[in-house]
Structures are given as C-alpha cells and as structure tokens.
Amino acid sequence: MKRLLRTLLAAIGVLGLVMVGAVVYVTTFFDPNDLKPRLIEVVREHSGLELTLDGPLSWSFYPRLGVGVQQAEARLPDQGDDSAPFAALSHAEVSLAFAPLLRGEIAIDGLTLDDLYLDLERDAQGRGNWEVLSERLGERGEQAEAALAPASAGPAPTAGNGLSVALNIASVQVNRGEVHFRDALADRELRLEKLEVSGSNVNPGSAFPLTSSFRLRLHEGLDWQEQASEPRLLSDVSLDTRVNLGLAEGRHVLEGLSLETVNRLAGLDNEQKLNLQGERLVMNLGEGSLQLETGTLDASLNHPRLGEKVLPMTLAFSLDADLAEQSARLRELELTGPDALKLNGNLNLSDLGEAPTYTGQLRLTPLSLRPWLTRLEAMPAMANGQALTDVALTSPVSGDLTRFELAGLTLVLDDATFTGRLAGRFDGGQLAADLQGDRLDLDGYLPPSGAGKDTASSRQLPGIRRAHAEATDALVSASWLSELTLDAHLELGQLRLAGLDFQDVDLTLEGRDGRHRLVNFESSFYEGALAAEGGLDLRESPVRWQLSPSAERVRLESLLEARSEEPAPLSGRFSGEGELTSRGNSLLELRRHLSGRLDARIDEGAFKELNVAEELCTTAATLQGKRLDRDWAEETRFEQIRAGLTLDEGEVQSDNLLVTLPGMRVDGQGRIDLVSEQFDLRAAVRLVSADNAPCEVNPRLARVPLPVRCNGALSGVSSEWCRFDREAFQGTLAGLLRDEATQRAGEKVEERLEGAVEKLDERLGEQAGRELRNALEGLFN
C-alpha cells in the first residue's frame, strides 16, 4: 500500500508538471495540438505508461489562460488495446491566472479532472498491476526527484524565457471519479464511486483546505456480478481537513481531520455511523510510517444484536503505524459508552495486511453488566438480583481475529476475585483457563428456584450461541461440546453450589474430539473431603456419562441441615465411593438410566429424636413381666452404618444394610426409585450379648427383633420417614410366644402371657394388643 500511494502521488506530480509545461508551451507557440506527442513522450519516459489522447487539446486566453484535454487514457506497458485502461479521464483542464503572467510568473489558477478512473488489480500471488509503474519510477528515481524538487522548494526560474512557476493552485477539482480494486489474493473487490475532491490554495509550502467524498462498495468474491450478490459493505464517506504536502520527502500532514462514514452491512437495513476526528495525521511515505495524534472515533451503532436503540460509543486513541512492517501501535486507548463503560489500555498490531495479530494491555473500570446484558437482550434470570453489578478486569491481552488470550488476568466479579489465564476462540470452539479465586457463590448466578432455562437470552452472546443450540431441556449442548477443545483448571477458596459450601476446590477438565474428562475434583466438604473423576462421551447418541465419586468423613448433620434448613434426623461421619454410569441429556434421563455401585458408611453417628435401646429394652422388660425405671437419652448413638448399593436403570437396592449400636445390631434392606423418588426400607434391631448392652434380657428374647420401616418420598418431610413397624413386630412376637407356649403349656404360662399382652397394649395400641391376645388364646385352646 505504501508503494501504491507513493506511485500515485508521484504520477500526479508528474502529470502536474506536464500540465504546467503544456501551459508554457501554449503561451509561447499558440498551437496546443502540437503538444500531444510531447505529452505522450514525457509520460512514457517518467512512468512507462502509454498515454492515448483521443480528444483535442484546447485552450483559452481570458479571463484565464488554460489548456484542456479530452478523452485521455493510460495503459500499463504490457496492456493490450482491447483491455480496460489502467487510468482514464473524460476531461482535464489547467488554467493560469492572467495577472501574474504580466509580472513574469506562472500561477496555476485551477486544475480540474472529470470522470477520473483507476483500475487496480492484485493477483493470487499478491502482486499488484501498479508495481510495474513503481518499478519504472524506481529505475528513474533521481530524475523523478529532480523533477519534483521545485514543488517543494517553491518558485523556481525556468530557462530561456525568464518566467517562474509558483505552485499555488487556487482550485483543484476531481469530479465523478471512480476507483476499482480487484484483489484475487483475498477474493474480494473494492470500489470507490462518485469520488469528489476539492482543494483551494493548494500549495506545497503551507497547509490548504481539502474536502472529499465518495461511496465505498466492498464485495466478497470476484464473481459477485455473476452471482448478483449485494455488497458486504456499503459506505458513504466524507473527508474534511487541511493538508500540508511535502512531495519531495514524501511527508504529508493532515490537520483538523474529520472523516465521517455512514455504513450499511449486508442483510441489515440499519445504518452504522462512524466519525473520526484527529488533531494531526502525519503520513511519511518516505519512511513508510503513519502517525495520528489525539484521535477520537465516535460511533452510533444500530444492530439487532446490540439492542433496539442506537448504541453510542467513543474511542479515543493515538496511532503509530509502520506501513512497511504492516504494524501499528494504538496508544492511550480509552473506550467509553453508556452505563459507566470505560476501557483503557494499549494495543500493538502486526501482520495487518495478511493475518492481523495483537498484543497489549486492557483495563476495565468497575461497572454493572446488568444494563449491558439487558440492552443486548442477553440478561439471564439470576437468583441474586445484585449479581454482575460490580465487574472489573485488568490483563495483558493477545490474539488475532479468531482467538484471544488474557495471560495475566485479574477479574473482579462482585465479591469474588480471580487471577490467572483465560484464552479461547471467539466462535466458542476452544476454551482454556487456569484461574485461582477466593470465593464464588454460583447459586447467585443460576436461575432462581422454579424459573425455566432462558436460552433465548444467552444465545445473543458471541461464541455462546452454539452452546445453547440444543432443546430447552438439554443438560449440555452436545453439538457445541462435540467440537470444543477444553483445557481448564480452577482453584477456589470457597464455592457455594446448590446451597452447599465447598472449600479449597481444585478442578481440572480436559476435552477434545467429542470426549471430555473430569480429570480431577477435590474439595474440603463439611469437615470432610470430596473427590471425583469422570467422563462425557459425545461421539454417540445418547451421550454417555461416567463418574467415580468418593467422600471421606463428611459431617452428615451439617450437610443435611444445609440442604433442608431443619434439624437433621441423622448425624455422623459419612464416607463412600463408587462407580456410576448413565446416558442421556436431561436430569430425568440421567436418573432413569443411572447404574453402577456405591459403598457407603457412616461412623460415630446418632439417630435424632429416637432411642432404639429404649424401645427394645422396654419391650423386652414387658415380655418378661418387668418394668424399667430409668432415664433414656433422646437419641440413638451408633458405631457404624454400612451399606452396599446396587444401581440398575434408576433403581437403587441394598440387601446388606448393617447398623452397629452398643449391645445391638440392625440389619436391613431397601430400595429407592430415583425417578419417582419413592423409597422403602425395612430394618430389624436385635439385642446382642455385649458389655455395653443397654439392658439385660432373657436370652430367648434376644431373638426378638425390633422392626423399623422407613418409606415415603425423598421430597417429603424427613421426620415422617421412619416409624416403629408394629405389624412386623406383632408377627415376630406371636411366633415367639407360640413356640414358648408349645414348650411350656399350662395355666401359668397363659397367665404370664396374658399379663404381658395387656402391658403391650400400652406400647403397641389397644387394637394390636387385642389381635395378639386372640392369636395367643387360639394357641392354648
């Protein structure tokens, strides 16, 4: 691009000198058409262009002395006559002020170019058709510089006639210009149409005002005409500035720059307005540099993804660019917008012509994201109404047009602070993170209880739309995760999720090619520890899950109270491990197909508001005709509870439930349906011979179990789950009494049993006691 601009400016300078020479020649010999061969020769000599003048040369004497050219075309050396010209114009005119001629000076009063046309092309190898012109000018660099030197030096005397040339053009006009640029390397075409340029008092030695306007069309694909496709970008551009030209050294300065654009994107009816203001723009083509001081870009964005209203944004910056190296530096960046948006930093850009990349530093001052997400129609329902009201970050940043990396991130998210690295792709196809945080209340950012998943809002965010492309009841986005490359590590001091508190969380995730792994999860959890490994396979449908959880000495009562906010019916230290598998992409499917095994135990615990020893000992004493007179605790302490659980397609079963209590033993079995959440558990408590037995009983009565039954729904009231199983106990006791009566028949035994049954009425209820009495009477009759 540097060589192109330099070539065009040099060509314009040569043409200007040619036009000045034409005026001198006309004023001397008064035969303008005799100038044609000389004009063609000079243009060929300095630029290599083949000039064709199909129209006549004309000139006028008063009130201005001028020369005009009609229908001029210029072709590159290797162009044929049947191809489109490299450059063309329908009319060009140079006029001289008459009064200065009387003083022996040549003062150009005006320069006009009508219907200027330029045809630029770059092939698939990146070579432009203007490079032939550049090489030609390079070969004759010294002659070109000598020809252009007077333009910078000011008035210079000419040989022979004593006239001096003063390059102070009162008016320069380019009307209805058009520039085509076909880029085969990028497979696109750029068109400048309706080009208008106006300058007054054009002088290489001082600044002069310049205005310009044109329409820019950008077409993707060189076959856009055959495809009849609309332009990807249509922009109306206007420029207003003061220019200070340095033609010899190639240093041009634009002061008071104002560039306004009204843009239309393909498929959108709304206009996007951009206005660039610059205090000073320096283009040093000799060094290949570009500098903009105190630039301000005001934008009025109107896009469906940015909300219904026009979004005003302002970017202040300074720019240093190296055109040869295709690099630039944006200094003193400050992006401001509504709702307290303020982003500061700097960026270094490289490979601007081929594959732009960037590095730099960014800092976002604290702001609330809620109004921004609401404006973008991307505000999800959150349990915490104050979530995302205090967000700030600072980090080095790097990346390109497809990816980003925040290598030294410090992120403030409400009352949480994270540090580390975050990287990914803008399309959501890759995510890498290594973050450390002090705390995170994840419940506050999840939908409130009873609220449905609001996928429509989340889909508005770049890179996140793919993650929400599944049905509304999908647990994860299978299509997104199947293409995601994931490498994430998270350390948290505190995490709150589902009403539970985790401490010292360490989480590692990996995934690619449709397979994702929970490499490691470790956490302190209610005075114990949790750990897990797992996997997710999206290569088949339905997706398959695998999890290997383990828990070590978790304080059970604290966990239960955190879940229900009611006194826990059970206490102790819970430990367990297992291997679980399932399939599907919803919670209901996962429950229905959950299979595997779990081995669990509870140590050093107690059943609250229930004393099994009291029930068992009192019943045993009643059967022996005794009465216990002692105080009992309001709970049942136990040494250990063990159970091996087998899971098969959503149903959990256990046949080896074992509870060890002082002087007692509890055996049981049960089942839980995870889909309906219904459960049924039966257990039997027996007295055993031990030093710590709660009471002394007849050895035969040690065979009498105290049955307990727990059933209901997991969502029900836990205090109503378990009860003494009167029916089972009545059946067991009746069998025992039947055996006793057979061995010791007689009136004394019957009287003894009658007394025991009467006392049992108080414990078991009148109806149960009556049924037991009737059964016993039938045995002895």
NORNORFEN-V461348 format. One record per residue. N is the residue number from 1. PSI is psi in whole degrees, 0 to 359 (999 if undefined). OMEGA is omega in degrees with one decimal (999 if undefined). Layout:
{{N/PSI/OMEGA} {N/PSI/OMEGA}}
This chain:
{{1/324/177.9} {2/313/-178.1} {3/325/178.7} {4/313/-179.5} {5/318/179.9} {6/319/179.3} {7/315/-178.5} {8/318/179.5} {9/320/178.1} {10/319/179.3} {11/319/178.5} {12/320/178.1} {13/317/178.6} {14/315/179.5} {15/323/178.6} {16/316/178.4} {17/323/177.7} {18/319/-179.5} {19/322/177.3} {20/317/177.5} {21/324/179.0} {22/321/179.9} {23/315/179.2} {24/317/-179.3} {25/317/-178.6} {26/317/-178.0} {27/342/-178.7} {28/314/-172.0} {29/348/174.8} {30/30/176.8} {31/85/-171.9} {32/325/-176.6} {33/340/175.2} {34/350/-177.6} {35/342/-174.9} {36/305/-179.3} {37/321/-179.3} {38/319/177.5} {39/314/-179.3} {40/319/-178.9} {41/316/-179.3} {42/316/179.5} {43/317/179.3} {44/320/-176.3} {45/318/-174.6} {46/334/-174.3} {47/341/-175.2} {48/357/179.1} {49/144/175.0} {50/110/-174.8} {51/133/175.9} {52/124/179.0} {53/94/-179.0} {54/334/-178.7} {55/170/-179.2} {56/158/168.6} {57/138/-179.6} {58/158/178.2} {59/163/-179.5} {60/158/-177.5} {61/315/-169.3} {62/142/4.9} {63/354/177.1} {64/148/175.9} {65/119/-173.7} {66/160/177.5} {67/134/179.8} {68/147/178.5} {69/135/179.5} {70/140/171.3} {71/70/177.8} {72/139/177.9} {73/150/178.1} {74/132/-179.9} {75/151/176.2} {76/160/-175.0} {77/326/-176.6} {78/10/-179.4} {79/142/174.7} {80/168/-177.9} {81/340/-177.5} {82/356/179.4} {83/164/178.1} {84/141/-178.2} {85/155/175.1} {86/321/178.8} {87/151/179.4} {88/160/173.0} {89/153/-179.2} {90/334/-178.0} {91/135/173.7} {92/140/-177.9} {93/137/173.7} {94/130/179.5} {95/145/179.7} {96/144/174.6} {97/135/-173.4} {98/321/-175.2} {99/316/179.2} {100/332/179.2} {101/327/179.2} {102/339/178.8} {103/6/179.5} {104/23/179.3} {105/148/173.9} {106/111/178.9} {107/117/-179.0} {108/121/-177.1} {109/327/-178.0} {110/151/174.9} {111/122/-176.6} {112/131/174.6} {113/122/179.0} {114/138/175.9} {115/43/176.6} {116/135/-177.6} {117/132/175.3} {118/134/-179.8} {119/105/-177.6} {120/141/-179.8} {121/147/171.8} {122/128/-175.7} {123/181/-176.1} {124/340/177.0} {125/359/177.2} {126/12/179.6} {127/130/-178.5} {128/150/-179.8} {129/343/177.8} {130/349/-177.1} {131/334/174.0} {132/318/177.4} {133/321/179.5} {134/317/-180.0} {135/322/179.5} {136/315/178.8} {137/329/177.4} {138/321/177.9} {139/327/-178.9} {140/37/-175.2} {141/317/-177.1} {142/319/178.2} {143/321/-179.7} {144/318/179.0} {145/322/178.2} {146/324/179.1} {147/327/-176.7} {148/347/-175.1} {149/317/180.0} {150/336/-178.5} {151/331/178.9} {152/337/-175.6} {153/348/-179.1} {154/199/-176.6} {155/137/178.8} {156/138/179.5} {157/146/176.6} {158/156/-177.8} {159/142/169.8} {160/302/-171.4} {161/357/174.6} {162/3/178.3} {163/148/175.4} {164/147/-179.0} {165/123/176.7} {166/109/-179.6} {167/80/174.7} {168/87/-172.8} {169/122/-176.5} {170/326/-176.7} {171/133/173.4} {172/129/-178.4} {173/129/169.0} {174/121/-174.5} {175/136/173.1} {176/43/178.8} {177/161/-179.9} {178/134/179.4} {179/128/176.4} {180/136/177.5} {181/107/178.7} {182/120/-174.9} {183/99/179.5} {184/333/-179.8} {185/318/179.4} {186/358/-179.7} {187/57/178.0} {188/163/178.0} {189/135/-178.8} {190/131/-179.0} {191/131/170.2} {192/119/-177.3} {193/158/178.4} {194/43/-178.5} {195/123/177.2} {196/129/178.0} {197/133/179.9} {198/126/177.1} {199/150/178.8} {200/147/-178.8} {201/47/-178.9} {202/116/-174.4} {203/123/179.7} {204/343/-175.7} {205/349/-178.5} {206/166/-178.3} {207/145/177.3} {208/153/-179.0} {209/144/179.8} {210/133/174.4} {211/150/179.8} {212/154/174.9} {213/150/177.5} {214/167/174.0} {215/129/-178.8} {216/130/175.1} {217/130/176.2} {218/119/179.9} {219/131/173.8} {220/126/-178.3} {221/127/-179.0} {222/347/179.8} {223/26/-175.5} {224/330/179.4} {225/318/177.3} {226/325/179.7} {227/350/-178.6} {228/41/-179.0} {229/147/179.4} {230/157/-178.9} {231/144/176.5} {232/326/179.1} {233/132/174.1} {234/119/-171.7} {235/131/171.8} {236/121/-171.1} {237/138/174.0} {238/141/-176.3} {239/137/176.3} {240/122/-175.9} {241/178/170.0} {242/130/-172.2} {243/136/172.5} {244/109/-174.7} {245/138/170.3} {246/82/-170.5} {247/322/-176.3} {248/310/-178.9} {249/354/178.1} {250/30/-179.4} {251/116/-175.0} {252/137/-175.1} {253/128/174.8} {254/122/-179.1} {255/147/-179.7} {256/43/-175.4} {257/134/173.9} {258/112/-178.5} {259/116/-178.3} {260/137/178.5} {261/144/171.6} {262/115/-168.2} {263/145/175.0} {264/126/-179.7} {265/151/-178.8} {266/133/178.1} {267/359/-179.4} {268/139/177.5} {269/339/-176.0} {270/147/178.9} {271/140/174.9} {272/121/-175.5} {273/131/177.2} {274/136/-179.8} {275/114/179.8} {276/124/175.3} {277/136/179.2} {278/134/179.1} {279/321/-176.2} {280/125/176.8} {281/121/-178.3} {282/120/175.2} {283/106/179.7} {284/92/-177.4} {285/336/176.7} {286/319/178.1} {287/350/-177.6} {288/40/-177.0} {289/159/179.0} {290/130/-179.4} {291/133/176.1} {292/123/-179.9} {293/135/174.9} {294/60/177.0} {295/147/177.5} {296/125/178.3} {297/112/176.5} {298/128/-177.6} {299/139/171.1} {300/100/-171.6} {301/133/-179.0} {302/96/-174.4} {303/143/-179.6} {304/327/-179.8} {305/351/-179.8} {306/13/179.6} {307/177/-176.2} {308/332/-175.8} {309/160/175.9} {310/133/-177.7} {311/110/178.4} {312/135/178.4} {313/149/178.3} {314/130/178.3} {315/116/174.8} {316/139/-176.5} {317/168/167.9} {318/146/-171.6} {319/134/169.4} {320/122/-176.8} {321/142/174.5} {322/105/-174.6} {323/325/-179.5} {324/318/-180.0} {325/356/-177.8} {326/47/-179.2} {327/161/179.6} {328/159/176.8} {329/125/175.6} {330/115/-177.5} {331/154/173.8} {332/44/177.7} {333/138/173.5} {334/107/178.3} {335/123/179.9} {336/153/179.8} {337/187/-179.1} {338/167/176.8} {339/44/171.0} {340/23/177.2} {341/127/176.0} {342/114/-178.1} {343/121/-178.5} {344/160/174.9} {345/199/176.1} {346/154/-178.1} {347/139/171.7} {348/122/-176.6} {349/143/178.5} {350/164/-179.2} {351/45/-175.4} {352/331/-177.1} {353/332/-174.4} {354/288/-176.7} {355/87/-174.5} {356/136/172.8} {357/164/-177.0} {358/151/170.2} {359/157/179.4} {360/202/-177.9} {361/134/179.4} {362/147/177.2} {363/121/177.2} {364/118/179.2} {365/154/-175.3} {366/136/177.8} {367/169/175.3} {368/127/177.8} {369/347/-173.3} {370/312/178.2} {371/328/178.0} {372/315/178.9} {373/325/176.3} {374/318/178.2} {375/322/-179.0} {376/5/-177.0} {377/41/-177.8} {378/21/-178.9} {379/107/179.7} {380/160/174.9} {381/130/-178.2} {382/145/-179.1} {383/325/-179.8} {384/114/-179.4} {385/349/178.3} {386/7/179.9} {387/143/177.6} {388/22/177.9} {389/350/179.4} {390/93/-176.8} {391/133/177.8} {392/155/176.2} {393/158/170.7} {394/139/-176.8} {395/149/161.2} {396/148/-177.5} {397/145/176.1} {398/164/179.4} {399/198/176.3} {400/201/-176.2} {401/350/-178.0} {402/339/-174.0} {403/167/178.2} {404/159/175.6} {405/128/173.3} {406/95/-167.8} {407/335/-179.3} {408/54/-170.7} {409/135/164.0} {410/113/-173.9} {411/126/173.4} {412/120/-179.6} {413/95/-175.1} {414/244/-178.0} {415/13/179.7} {416/150/177.2} {417/131/179.9} {418/145/173.6} {419/157/177.5} {420/216/-173.7} {421/139/176.6} {422/129/-178.2} {423/162/178.9} {424/185/176.1} {425/148/-178.1} {426/335/179.4} {427/3/178.1} {428/11/-177.2} {429/351/-178.9} {430/141/177.8} {431/127/177.0} {432/137/-177.9} {433/146/171.0} {434/91/-169.6} {435/147/173.7} {436/132/-178.2} {437/158/179.7} {438/320/-178.2} {439/156/175.6} {440/120/173.6} {441/88/-175.5} {442/333/179.5} {443/326/-178.8} {444/337/-178.2} {445/356/177.8} {446/161/179.2} {447/147/177.6} {448/161/-178.5} {449/130/179.2} {450/351/179.6} {451/140/178.0} {452/166/179.9} {453/125/-178.7} {454/79/-178.0} {455/332/-175.4} {456/321/-179.2} {457/317/-176.8} {458/333/-177.1} {459/349/-178.6} {460/342/-173.2} {461/137/179.2} {462/137/177.7} {463/343/-178.7} {464/341/-178.9} {465/321/-179.2} {466/328/-178.2} {467/347/-178.9} {468/31/-177.3} {469/359/-178.8} {470/179/176.1} {471/161/-173.0} {472/335/-179.3} {473/5/-179.7} {474/136/179.5} {475/319/176.0} {476/159/177.1} {477/102/-176.7} {478/320/-178.0} {479/322/179.4} {480/312/-177.1} {481/331/-179.7} {482/338/179.2} {483/358/-175.9} {484/135/168.2} {485/119/-170.0} {486/134/174.5} {487/98/-171.2} {488/140/175.0} {489/129/-176.6} {490/131/173.1} {491/130/-178.6} {492/137/173.7} {493/318/179.8} {494/139/176.7} {495/132/175.4} {496/123/-177.9} {497/131/-179.8} {498/34/179.4} {499/4/-178.1} {500/152/-177.1} {501/127/175.7} {502/142/177.7} {503/151/177.1} {504/55/-176.9} {505/135/175.5} {506/116/-173.1} {507/132/178.0} {508/128/179.9} {509/142/175.0} {510/149/177.8} {511/148/175.1} {512/157/176.4} {513/38/175.2} {514/4/177.5} {515/128/-179.6} {516/144/-176.7} {517/137/164.1} {518/93/-175.0} {519/320/-176.2} {520/137/169.7} {521/122/177.7} {522/143/-179.0} {523/144/165.4} {524/138/-170.3} {525/106/177.0} {526/61/177.2} {527/7/175.9} {528/207/-177.4} {529/146/174.2} {530/149/174.4} {531/155/-179.9} {532/152/168.2} {533/156/-178.4} {534/183/-179.3} {535/158/177.9} {536/122/-177.8} {537/112/-178.4} {538/12/-176.8} {539/350/177.0} {540/165/-178.3} {541/132/-0.6} {542/161/-179.2} {543/152/-176.3} {544/140/-178.3} {545/150/175.0} {546/137/-178.2} {547/135/175.7} {548/89/-177.8} {549/159/172.9} {550/145/177.4} {551/145/-176.8} {552/111/172.4} {553/51/175.7} {554/134/179.8} {555/105/-169.4} {556/318/-177.2} {557/324/178.4} {558/321/178.6} {559/315/-178.3} {560/321/179.8} {561/328/176.5} {562/329/-179.7} {563/319/-172.2} {564/347/-177.1} {565/27/175.1} {566/159/177.5} {567/132/-176.4} {568/135/177.6} {569/353/-175.0} {570/142/177.1} {571/167/179.4} {572/184/178.7} {573/116/-176.5} {574/135/174.4} {575/151/179.3} {576/166/177.2} {577/161/-178.7} {578/178/176.8} {579/118/-175.5} {580/146/174.1} {581/156/174.9} {582/177/179.0} {583/156/-178.7} {584/179/-176.5} {585/34/172.2} {586/159/-179.0} {587/323/179.9} {588/317/178.2} {589/319/179.8} {590/319/177.3} {591/317/-175.4} {592/328/-174.5} {593/14/-178.9} {594/128/-178.9} {595/163/177.9} {596/209/-178.0} {597/154/174.0} {598/132/173.0} {599/122/-173.6} {600/154/174.8} {601/154/175.6} {602/124/-178.4} {603/149/170.1} {604/51/-175.9} {605/189/-179.4} {606/149/169.4} {607/122/-176.9} {608/147/175.2} {609/28/177.5} {610/126/177.1} {611/101/-178.2} {612/323/179.8} {613/320/179.1} {614/313/-179.9} {615/315/-175.1} {616/314/-178.7} {617/320/179.4} {618/318/178.4} {619/316/179.1} {620/318/179.1} {621/321/178.2} {622/317/179.3} {623/333/-179.7} {624/5/179.3} {625/26/-179.8} {626/168/177.8} {627/127/179.8} {628/134/178.9} {629/88/-178.8} {630/163/177.6} {631/139/-179.5} {632/146/174.9} {633/159/-177.9} {634/21/178.6} {635/166/178.0} {636/111/176.9} {637/141/176.1} {638/157/-179.6} {639/318/-176.8} {640/147/169.7} {641/129/178.6} {642/145/176.5} {643/137/171.4} {644/121/-174.8} {645/134/175.2} {646/128/-178.7} {647/132/-179.2} {648/107/177.4} {649/51/172.7} {650/2/178.3} {651/130/-178.5} {652/130/179.7} {653/150/174.7} {654/130/178.0} {655/4/-175.1} {656/41/175.7} {657/129/-178.5} {658/128/176.5} {659/127/179.8} {660/116/178.7} {661/162/177.0} {662/115/179.0} {663/11/-177.6} {664/162/177.6} {665/136/-179.7} {666/125/174.1} {667/148/-179.5} {668/175/177.0} {669/160/-179.3} {670/180/-178.8} {671/153/176.1} {672/131/173.4} {673/111/-174.9} {674/339/179.8} {675/308/179.9} {676/345/-178.0} {677/22/174.9} {678/144/179.2} {679/158/179.1} {680/120/-177.1} {681/131/177.1} {682/135/-179.4} {683/154/179.7} {684/129/-179.6} {685/131/-179.8} {686/147/171.7} {687/140/177.9} {688/156/179.4} {689/118/-179.0} {690/155/179.1} {691/332/-177.8} {692/26/178.8} {693/143/-177.2} {694/339/-179.5} {695/165/176.4} {696/137/-179.2} {697/163/172.9} {698/134/-178.7} {699/329/179.3} {700/327/179.9} {701/345/176.1} {702/343/177.2} {703/353/-177.0} {704/114/177.5} {705/148/173.8} {706/107/-174.2} {707/140/175.8} {708/139/178.8} {709/132/176.3} {710/126/176.5} {711/169/-178.2} {712/211/-179.8} {713/144/-179.7} {714/335/179.7} {715/357/-178.3} {716/190/-179.9} {717/123/-173.7} {718/331/-178.5} {719/345/-179.3} {720/6/-176.6} {721/312/-169.2} {722/148/179.1} {723/162/175.4} {724/130/-176.0} {725/89/-176.2} {726/318/-177.4} {727/314/179.6} {728/319/179.7} {729/319/179.4} {730/319/179.3} {731/318/179.9} {732/315/-178.8} {733/321/178.6} {734/320/177.3} {735/319/179.3} {736/315/-180.0} {737/327/177.6} {738/317/177.8} {739/320/179.9} {740/320/-178.1} {741/325/179.6} {742/321/-177.2} {743/328/-175.6} {744/68/-179.0} {745/148/177.4} {746/168/-174.8} {747/325/-177.8} {748/320/179.8} {749/318/-179.6} {750/319/178.6} {751/320/179.3} {752/316/179.7} {753/323/178.6} {754/317/179.2} {755/321/-179.8} {756/321/-178.6} {757/322/178.5} {758/320/178.4} {759/330/178.2} {760/337/177.3} {761/322/-179.1} {762/328/-176.9} {763/321/-171.9} {764/344/-175.8} {765/147/-174.6} {766/317/-177.0} {767/315/179.1} {768/319/180.0} {769/319/179.3} {770/319/178.8} {771/320/178.6} {772/320/179.7} {773/316/-179.8} {774/320/179.4} {775/320/-178.7} {776/320/178.8} {777/325/178.9} {778/332/-179.6} {779/327/-173.1} {780/351/179.9} {781/999/999}}
